[in-house]
């Protein structure tokens, strides 16, 4: 079996039959990444890694949880991405008095009849700021929307627009007036990302940027529309995953369930999420096939929030990230087939 046949992993970028269209879309996605980084960079400084993961989730048709301390630019990043994508966007501010109907919508008596008034969830990109400040009842209103891309209101099921992506933020260090997301809802987020503090030069650039403009978002222009984004998303689903890489990917997820460090490992939904995210990562790298490095690159963001670390080990300082480092080190990486076009 040659390295150009389906199911065999080529190391040097040799494409198999039928891969030309995917390769073309991979180049288009690379251009999208460069354009998106340029435009979002007009408002957000030093968030390339986080931005790349957000784009990975968009191409993998998944939702993103941005978790970090206050003031690191979580909401600014989400708003800049939404603006650069040129899609319909709505925003919800999580508060304890937010009701499910405030998210999904409700019927209004008007002119002798009931008219359904859609809530903010009927959009392409839903920004949910401080999602953990909403009550569990309101958080549950998002579950069906995130998983099924539809909402059931007053006995009727209504589909949501396509694409539909939730970009939610939460503060992990403040607990007063907050409601922790249940594991079932965390599992609906394809990725959890953190931005972190900028370095000194980045922080000076932020200060200068806000001195020059009261609203840096005004400088962000749209770089893609809905139909083009959907076409690229469809191309990601056709990216090849060799049998060896698929076995490695599944092995990583299954290893999280057997390690004594965790009480709850990653679910089969996590396997699907890691599969899709690795495909998107490959396309962003300009390839039409997935490498083990693509799996490693997204494993932390895909699996970290799905693991529940053993309480005793957690009190001793063990984190989900540390567990994943051990898991990745314990699972054998498949060999790469030689490039037949090479020397």
N, C-alpha and C positions, 0 to 999 in steps of 0.2 A: 504494500500500500504506500503510494508516494505521499510526500508532504503537501501536495496540492490537492489531494482528494478530500472530500468532506469528512470531518471527524478527526483529521490529523492536524496537529498544531504546527504551522510554519513559523520559524523564528525570525526570518528576514523579511517578512511582509509579502511573500508570494501568495497570490490569491488563487483560489480554486474556481471551478466553473460556476458561473452564476453570481460571482461576488462583485462584478464591476459596478453594479448599481449601488451596492452598499458602500464600496470604496469611494464612489463619487459623493455620496451623502456624508461619508466620514470627512471628506475634505470640506464640504459645506459646513459641517458642524465645527470643524476647527476654525473656520472663518467666523462663525457665530460666536465662538468662545472669545476670539480676539476682539470682536466688536463689542461684546457684552462687557468684557473686562475694561475696555477703554471707556465706555459710557458710564458704567457703574463707578469706575474710578474717579469720575468727575465729582462724585458726592461722597464716596467711601474710600478711606485710605487704609492700605495694608490688609485687605481682606481677600486676597486672591484665593487662598486655600478654601475659605468658607464659600466664596462665590463659585468656585469650581464644583464644590459639592452640591450647591443649590442647583446649578445647571445639570449636574448628573441626575439629581432627583427629578427635574423637569423632563429630561429625556427618557427617564425610566418610568414616567407616569406615577410618581410618588409624592408624598407630602414631607415637609421639612419642619423639624422642631429646632429653633435657634435658642440655645440655652446658655446664658452667661450673666455675669453680674451687671448691675445697672450702669448705664453710661458708656457701654462698649460699642454701641452702634447697631444693636440687633434690629430695631425697628427701621432705622435708616437704611440698612442693607436690604431688608425685605421690600421697602417702598421703592428703593432705587432699582431693584430687579424687576419689580412689577412695571415700573415706568419704562425701563429699557425694553421690555418685551412687547409693549404696545397692546396689551390685552386689557379687557374689562377688569377692573379691580374694585373691591369693596373692603372696608376695614371694620372690625369689631373690637371694641375695647372691653377686655374682660373685667367685670365687676361682680360683686356678690349679688347685686339686684338685677343682673341680666337674666332675662327669661328665655326659654326655648323658642317662643314665638318671635322674640327679637332677632333670632338667628334664621329661622326657617320661613317666617312669614305667617300670616293668618288671614281669615276672611273678614271683609268689611261690608256692613250693610249699607248699600248705596242705591238710590233710585228704585227701591222696592225689591232689590235682589242682593244676593251675596256675591261680592267680587273678591277674588283672592289677590292679596297684595304680597308679592314675593319679598322675602327677607333678603338680607345681604348675602346669604349663601348662594344665591343664584348669580354667579359671576364666574370668571375664569380663574382669577387669583384672589383668594380670600386671606386677608391679613388679620390674624387673630392676635392682638397684642395682650400680653400677660394672660395667657389662656388659663393658668392655674389660679387666677383670681375669680374665675367663673365657678358657679356651684356645680357639683356632680350632675345635677339634672340638666343643666345647660350644656355641660361638656358632652353628655350623652346625646344631645341633639345633633352633634357633629359626627357621631360614630357612623351612622348610616350614610351620611353624605361622603365621608372619607373612604368608606369601604365599597359602597355600592354605586356611588355617583348619582344618588337620588335621595329625595326626602319624602317621607310619608306625613302628610298633614291633613287632619280632619277626614280621615278615611280615604284620601286620594294619594297616589304615588306620582310624584313629579320628577322627571329627569333633570339633571343639572347640565349646564353647558359643557362642551368638550373643547379644550382641556379644562379640567377643574383641579386646582392645586391649593392646598392649605399651607400657608407659611405662618407658623405660630411661634411666638416668643414666650419665654418664661424666665423668671429670676430664681435661681436655685438656692439662694442664701437667705431669702426673706420668707418667713413662715406665717406672720400675722396677717389674717384676712385672706389666706390662700387655701386651696384645696388640691392636694397632690393628685396628679393624673394617675388613674388606675392603670395597671399593667396592660389591660386589654386595649386601652386607648393609646398608650405608648407604642404598642405593637403595630398600630395603624400608620405610624410615621415611618416612612422609608428610611430617613436619615435623621440623626441628631447631630448638630454641629455646634461648635463653640468658636467665637471670634478671638477672644483674649485681648490683652492690652497691647497697644502698638509700641514699637520701639521709640527711642527719643526723637529720631528724625521724623518718624511718622506722626508722632504727637504734635510736633512743631508744625508739620504740614496741615494737620487738622485745625490748629489754632489760626493759621494764616488763611485757610480756606473759609472759615466761618467769619473771619474779619472782613474778607473781600465780598462775601455774599451772605445775606441773612438766611437764604434757603438754597443750599447747594443742589438740591434736587431739580431746580429749574434748568440746570445745565444738562440734564440727562435726556437723551433723545432715544426714540424707539429704534431698534435694530432688526426686528423681525415681527411678523404678524402671525395670527392664529393658524392659518392653513399651512404656512411653511414650518411652523413648530410641530404641527401634527405629522407632517411628512417626515421630518427628521426623527420624531419619536417612533414612527412605524419602521424606519430604517434600522433603528437601534434593536428592535425586536428580531431582525434578521441577521444580526451579527453572530458569527459562528462561535460555538463553544465546543471545543474538542472533548471527546469522551474522558481523556485523562484530566482535563481541567475541571470538567463537571464532577468527576469523582473527588478531586481535591476540594472543590467548593463545598460539596455535600459533607465531606469528611470534616472540614473545619466547623460547620454548624453542628454536626453530631457530636463532635468532641466537647462542645460547650455543655452538653447534657451529662457527660460522664465525669467531668472534672469534679473533684471533691470540694473545690473552692466555691461552687455556686449552689444555691437552692433551686433555682429555676434557670434552665438553659434556653437557647433559642428554639423557636417553634418552626414547623415547616413553612409558615408564612415568611419567616426570616430567610429560609433557603431561597424562596422565590425572590425576595427583596434583594438578597446578595447577588443572585443570578442576573437580575435586571440591572442593578447598579454596576456590576462588572462589565456588562455589555456596553452601558453608557460610557464608562470610563475608557474602554477600548476605543470607542468612536471619538471621544474627545482627544485621544492620543493619535488619531489619524489612522487607526487600524480597523479592519473588518473582521477581526478575530480576537478572542480574549486570551490573555496571558495570565499565569498565576500571579504576576505582579499587580494586575488589575484587581484581582480578588483581594490581595493584601492591602491595596491602596484604599479600598472602601470598607474593609471589614470592620474597622473601629467605629465608623459613623453608622454602619448598618446594624451592628450587633450590640454595641455598647449599652444602649438604653433598653435592650431586651433581656439583659441578664440580671438576676437577683443574686448578689453575692452573699455567701453564708455570713450570718450575723456576727459570729465570733471572729471570723477572718476580716470582716469589714471593720470591726472595732479595732483591729490590729493594723489597719491602714491599707488593706488590700482593696483595690478598685477594679471595676469592670475592665478598664483599659489594661491593667496588669494581668488579669485573667486571660484576656485575648492575646496578649503578648506570649504568654505561656502556651496557649492553645496553638497559635500559629507556629511557634517553635517546635511543637510536638508532632505536627502533621507533615508527613513527607511531601515535598514539592515534586510534581511530575517533571520528568526530563523534557527538554525542548527538542523537537525534531530538527535536524540540520536543514539549512536553506539550500535546496538543490540548485539555486541560481548563483550560489556563492562560489568562492575559489576552490 
